[in-house]
């Protein structure tokens, strides 16, 4: 009986120092008077899935998982042998004026012949049908020149498009970040827009948690809160409220709150379980929240 009383007393003591309600991620830690605590999870501020705009075979995979990359750094290259041959052929066609020169030469020759026949026609030295046939040949020669000009311009346009297509076979990182996952490997065939890599930006972390409706009004945009991981000997950092969901979750009667926390050293990682603390006296925001670069 004494043992049961001691257990009941201990349980009551634990409940008294853990005032926060249980959440999907566990109970809130011990809170000082006037403070509020929430469990949260860290997430990258940006995450992109990188794909190729052209189908084909991955010729070179220039990165590995966990590698830090900068915006504009090459991630992978698709096999370009077929396109390179196409570009070389189109360059020859775009640079060549053989057909145009031949058409212009034919036009000059036909123009002289028509001029001669016109003079003879004035003297009734040639038939009307011969003169009309010569005029028809002159019109065809003029059309041939226009067609040669069009063909050369078309070759130049096709070359420009092929060069753009060739450039798309080299895929670069759209942001500064870390390669989190390689979904495909060198030598594999992929379809157009099929995911190949995932790159995340953790220089600024998002810390997200579900805040009960009765407390969410204490967290207007710009509010600064203390944040630290649940495990490890990490020092606390300051996070700034940058988003509150418009709609509430009907089941938990809470709204999702998002903080931005600077993390240039990348010592904190996405997926950490965090503790967010709102002090009794909330300081006003002195500077803009950190933003991804």
C-alpha positions in Angstrom: 0.0 0.0 0.0 2.8 2.4 0.9 4.5 1.5 -2.5 1.3 2.4 -4.4 1.1 5.7 -2.6 4.7 6.5 -3.4 4.2 5.7 -7.1 1.1 7.9 -7.2 2.9 10.7 -5.5 5.8 10.5 -8.0 3.4 10.5 -10.9 1.6 13.6 -9.6 5.0 15.3 -9.3 5.9 14.5 -12.9 2.6 15.7 -14.2 3.0 19.0 -12.3 6.3 19.8 -14.0 5.2 18.8 -17.5 2.3 21.2 -18.1 2.3 21.1 -21.9 -0.2 18.7 -23.6 1.1 15.6 -25.4 1.7 16.1 -29.1 2.3 13.8 -32.0 6.0 14.2 -31.3 5.9 13.9 -27.5 5.2 16.0 -24.4 6.5 19.5 -24.0 9.6 19.9 -21.9 9.7 21.6 -18.5 8.6 25.2 -18.8 9.5 28.2 -16.6 6.8 30.5 -15.5 5.3 32.4 -18.4 7.2 30.4 -21.0 5.7 28.2 -23.7 7.4 25.2 -25.3 6.6 23.1 -28.4 8.2 20.2 -30.1 9.1 20.8 -33.7 10.9 19.3 -36.7 13.6 20.9 -38.8 13.3 20.9 -42.6 15.4 22.4 -45.4 14.2 25.8 -46.6 14.5 24.6 -50.2 14.5 21.2 -51.8 14.7 20.7 -55.6 14.4 17.5 -57.6 16.7 17.8 -60.6 15.9 16.1 -63.9 17.1 16.3 -67.5 15.0 18.1 -70.1 16.1 15.5 -72.6 15.8 11.7 -72.6 18.9 9.6 -73.0 21.7 8.0 -71.1 23.6 9.6 -68.2 27.1 10.0 -69.5 28.7 11.5 -66.3 27.5 11.8 -62.8 29.7 14.6 -61.3 28.5 14.5 -57.7 27.9 12.0 -54.8 25.4 12.0 -52.0 26.3 14.4 -49.2 28.4 16.6 -51.5 28.0 20.3 -51.1 27.4 22.1 -54.4 27.1 25.7 -55.5 24.6 27.2 -57.8 25.8 26.7 -61.4 28.0 23.7 -60.5 27.7 20.7 -62.9 25.6 17.8 -61.4 25.5 15.4 -64.4 25.8 15.3 -68.2 23.7 13.2 -70.6 25.2 11.4 -73.6 25.7 14.0 -76.3 27.2 12.0 -79.2 24.1 12.1 -81.4 23.4 15.8 -80.8 27.0 16.7 -81.3 27.0 15.1 -84.8 23.7 16.9 -85.6 25.2 20.3 -84.5 28.3 19.7 -86.6 26.2 19.0 -89.7 23.9 22.0 -89.1 27.0 24.3 -88.7 28.2 23.3 -92.1 24.7 24.0 -93.7 24.3 27.3 -91.9 27.8 28.5 -92.9 27.5 27.3 -96.5 26.2 29.7 -99.2 26.7 27.3 -102.1 23.1 27.0 -103.0 22.5 30.7 -102.6 25.5 31.6 -104.9 24.3 29.1 -107.5 20.8 30.5 -107.4 22.0 34.1 -107.8 24.3 33.1 -110.7 21.3 31.4 -112.4 19.2 34.5 -111.8 21.8 36.8 -113.4 22.1 34.5 -116.4 18.3 34.3 -116.8 18.0 38.0 -116.5 20.4 38.6 -119.3 18.6 36.1 -121.5 15.3 37.7 -120.9 16.7 41.1 -121.7 18.0 39.9 -125.0 14.7 38.2 -125.9 12.7 41.4 -125.0 14.8 43.4 -127.5 14.3 40.7 -130.2 10.5 40.7 -129.4 10.4 44.4 -130.1 11.8 43.6 -133.5 9.4 40.7 -134.0 12.5 38.4 -134.2 11.1 35.9 -131.6 7.7 34.4 -131.0 5.5 35.4 -128.2 5.6 31.9 -126.7 9.4 32.0 -126.5 9.4 35.4 -124.8 6.8 34.2 -122.3 8.8 31.1 -121.6 11.8 33.2 -120.8 9.8 35.4 -118.5 8.6 32.2 -116.7 12.2 31.0 -116.3 13.1 34.4 -114.8 10.4 34.1 -112.2 11.6 30.6 -111.3 15.2 31.9 -110.9 14.0 34.6 -108.5 12.1 32.1 -106.5 15.2 29.9 -106.4 17.1 32.7 -104.8 14.4 33.3 -102.2 14.4 29.6 -101.4 18.1 29.4 -101.0 18.0 32.4 -98.6 15.2 30.7 -96.6 17.1 27.4 -96.5 20.2 29.0 -95.1 18.1 30.9 -92.5 16.3 27.7 -91.6 19.7 25.9 -91.1 20.9 28.7 -88.8 17.7 28.5 -86.7 17.9 24.7 -86.5 21.6 25.1 -85.4 20.6 27.5 -82.7 17.9 25.1 -81.4 20.3 22.1 -81.6 22.9 24.1 -79.6 20.4 24.9 -76.9 19.3 21.3 -76.8 23.0 20.3 -76.5 23.5 22.7 -73.7 20.6 21.2 -71.8 22.4 17.9 -71.7 24.7 19.4 -69.1 22.6 20.0 -65.9 23.8 22.3 -63.1 22.6 22.9 -59.6 19.9 25.6 -59.3 21.0 26.5 -55.8 23.7 26.3 -53.1 23.1 23.2 -51.1 23.8 19.5 -50.5 23.1 16.6 -52.7 20.8 14.6 -50.6 19.9 11.7 -52.9 21.0 10.2 -56.3 18.1 8.4 -57.8 19.9 7.3 -60.9 23.5 6.3 -61.7 26.0 6.8 -64.5 25.1 4.7 -67.5 21.4 4.5 -66.8 18.8 5.5 -69.4 16.3 8.1 -68.2 13.2 9.7 -69.7 12.7 13.4 -70.1 11.9 15.1 -66.7 12.6 11.8 -64.8 14.0 12.7 -61.3 17.7 12.1 -61.1 19.0 14.0 -58.1 17.7 15.8 -55.0 19.5 19.0 -53.7 18.5 20.6 -50.4 19.4 24.0 -49.0 20.0 23.8 -45.3 21.8 27.2 -44.9 18.5 28.3 -43.6 16.4 25.7 -41.8 12.7 25.8 -41.4 11.4 24.7 -38.0 7.8 23.7 -38.1 5.4 22.7 -35.3 1.6 22.6 -34.7 0.6 25.4 -32.3 -2.7 25.1 -30.3 -5.3 27.6 -31.4 -5.3 29.2 -27.9 -1.6 30.1 -28.2 -1.1 30.9 -31.9 -2.0 34.5 -31.5 1.1 34.9 -29.3 3.2 34.2 -32.4 2.6 36.9 -35.0 4.9 37.0 -38.0 8.3 38.3 -37.0 8.2 36.9 -33.4 11.6 35.6 -32.3 11.8 32.3 -30.4 14.6 30.2 -29.0 15.3 26.9 -30.8 17.5 23.9 -29.9 17.7 20.2 -30.8 16.2 17.8 -28.3 19.4 15.7 -28.4 23.1 16.7 -28.4 24.9 19.6 -26.8 23.9 22.2 -29.3 23.5 25.8 -28.3 20.2 27.5 -28.7 19.6 29.7 -31.7 17.0 32.3 -32.5 14.3 31.6 -35.0 11.9 34.0 -36.6 8.2 33.2 -37.3 7.8 33.5 -41.1 4.5 31.6 -41.7 1.3 30.6 -39.9 -1.0 28.4 -41.8 -4.3 30.0 -42.7 -6.4 26.9 -42.0 -6.4 25.0 -38.7 -6.2 21.2 -38.3 -9.6 20.1 -37.3 -8.4 17.0 -35.4 -5.7 18.7 -33.3 -7.2 22.2 -33.3 -3.9 23.7 -34.1 -2.2 25.7 -36.8 1.2 25.0 -38.4 3.8 27.6 -37.5 7.1 27.9 -39.4 10.3 29.6 -38.2 13.5 30.4 -40.2 16.8 29.7 -38.4 20.2 30.6 -39.8 22.4 27.5 -40.3 25.3 28.5 -42.6 27.6 26.1 -40.8 25.2 23.2 -41.6 25.8 21.8 -38.1 22.0 21.3 -37.7 20.4 19.0 -40.2 16.9 18.5 -41.6 14.8 16.0 -39.7 16.1 17.0 -36.2 13.5 17.0 -33.4 13.6 20.5 -31.9 12.3 22.3 -28.9 10.9 25.8 -29.5 10.6 28.2 -26.6 8.6 31.4 -26.3 9.9 33.4 -23.4 7.6 35.2 -21.0 8.7 38.5 -22.5 8.7 38.4 -26.3 11.4 40.6 -27.8 10.5 42.6 -30.9 12.2 41.6 -34.2 15.3 43.6 -34.7 16.2 42.4 -38.2 14.7 40.5 -41.1 14.5 36.7 -40.8 17.2 34.7 -42.7 16.4 33.8 -46.2 17.8 31.2 -48.6 20.5 32.6 -50.9 
